[in-house]
Amino acid sequence: MTDPVTNVIVEAHHPDYTSDDLRWREQIASLHEELNANTDVTFREQPGEHMKGGVAEVLLALGSAGAFTAAVGVIKAWLERDKFRRVAFRLENSTTTVTFSADTINEAALRQLLNVEKK
């Protein structure tokens, strides 16, 4: 039996950068590249404030145990490169957001977010 797939929107944050800062956009691009190479991810363009074009919204498909492990591994490694980075997760069509740092992200915490939202 196939595990149901849950789509999670992933947003990266850093207190020292604005979303239109080229240095930050390069860091986010590296996260997107790593997610694209290792997970089931979709990028959707969303309108960006004060930006020509848009911002890529990251939609991560989590279903199997392997998907969780891969996603957490990629995101944790990316977070560990800068202690001020944060990644927020929000279920598609939900307003509840949970933010993780390298110290707090793990499979159990991410599964808890998904389980709480489904109830």
N, C-alpha and C positions, 0 to 999 in steps of 0.2 A: 504494500500500500504506500502511496506517495504522500509525503508530508505536505500539508497545506502551505502555500507560499504566502508570506506576509511582506508587503511592501513598506519599506521604511525610508523616510526622507532624511538625508544626512547633510548637516550644515556645519562647516568648520568656522571657528571663531578665534580671534586673537586680540587682546586688549590694545596692542600697539599698532594695529593696522586698520585702515578703513577698507571696505569691500572693493574700492576702486584702486587701491594701492598696488602698483605693478609688482612689487616684491611679494606681497601677500598672494596675489593672483598666481604668481609662479609657484608658490608653495602649495596652493590649492590644486594647481594643475598636476603637481607631482602626486598628490593624494589620488586624484582622479585617474591618473595613469596606472597607479598601483591597484586601485579597485577594479579598473577595467581589465587588467591582466589576470586578476586572481579571484574575482567574484562575478556574480550575475548582477550587473548594474546597468541602469538606463540613465541617460542624461537628457533632461528636458530643459529647453531654454525658457527662462522666466524674465519678465521685464526687470531691468536693473535701474535703481535710482541714480539719476545724473549720469547715465551711461548710454552710449550708443550701442545698439544690439541688446544683449541680455546677459543674464547670469545663468550658468548651468545649475539646474536643480538635480541633485543626485538621488535617484530612486534605487535603493538596494533591495533585491529580492532575497528574503531569508525563508528557507523552508527546511532544508535538511540540516543535520548536525554539522556536516562538512561546510555548509554555507555559513553557519554561525562561526565556526572555527576560523575559516578563511577571512571573513569580514573583521572579526575581532583582532586577529593577528595583524592584518594590514593596517587597520586604524590605530592599534596600540603602537606599532612600530613607528608610524608617522607621528603620533602624539609625543613619543619619547624623544624625538629630535629637538623639541623645544618645550620646556616645562610650562610655558604660558598658553600653548595651544589647547583648544577645547573642541569637542565634536558633539553636536546636539543631534539627537534622534527623535523623530516624530513619525508616528504611524500615518500613512496616507489617509486623508479624510479625518484627521484628529487634530485637536488643539494642544494635547498634552505633549510636552517636550521634556526630555531628560538629557542633561549635559554631562559628558564624561571627560576626564583628564586621563593621562597615561596611568595614573595610580588607581583610578576607579573603574576603568572599563574592563569588563570580563564577560564571558558568555552568560554566567548566571544573572548578572545585573541586566543585560540586554534581554534575556528571556523573561525576566520579571516584568520589565516594561511591556513586553508583548502580551504576556498573560494578564496583566492588570487591565490593559486597554480592551482586551477581547471580552471581558466580563460585563 
